[in-house]
Amino acid sequence: MIRYSANLGFLWRELDLPAAIRRAKDAGFAAVECHWPYDEDAGAVRAALIETGLPMLGLNTRKGAEEGDFGLAAVPGREAEARAAIEEAFAYADAIGAQAVHVMAGRAGDDQRGGAVFEANLRFACDLAAGSGRTVLIEPINGRDVPGYFLSSVEQAAAIVARLARPELKIMFDCYHTQITEGDLLTRFERHQAAIGHVQIAAVPSRAEPDEGEVAYPRLLAAFDAAGYDGFIGAEYRPRGRTEDGLRWMMDFAL
């Protein structure tokens, strides 16, 4: 059975995070996730999660303080900032009970040290995760939306997971990014399923509700379910209008 998670980085953005959590519950979502919640009071967020009974699946490390930053973990010369961001993310995850931290790689440019820097920072994150029972996620992001992002393919992510061989480390399989960069979604999912910790969806190419565009999500998600995927599907899309007005897809996609 497919269960959906509301990504509150995009959905109900007009509300503070506790109110958005409550709205997600009312709309029928079974979990929530977020991007950068650090300006929100952690106590109020945790209270809303307890009240609604929704799990918080994950949050991102900060983008960084410089213009153009989109994560820091693979950026040579900024290791101290990257590790501070990782520590901050785990501390906030501990405070609200989030299950995973997405360690954002960032733009490494042409610096060949990016891979080694990323893997060292991921080992640091995995050590924190091992002590807290949480998961570390890495997400391939397409170069059209984020030019120069270090991690751009599922195969690249899978190779990193295999090299580090840490049980805490998993792939965030974002169907939107993967379709733009590589396509062949079902084959890639099945090939790397053991390394996948979370799945996200959005329409391609618009990144709107998943009821339009070139990906037939009802069939794709049914195939994921048949393959044995039992995690949540994260609704990480930018609504065409009010979030509430675009939720019919959840009924249409019911399995």
Beta strands, then each sheet from edge to edge (+ up, - down):
strand 1: 3-7
strand 2: 31-33
strand 3: 58-60
strand 4: 100-102
strand 5: 135-138
strand 6: 169-174
strand 7: 196-201
strand 8: 232-235
sheet 1: 2+ 1+ 8+ 7+ 6+ 5+ 4+ 3+
end
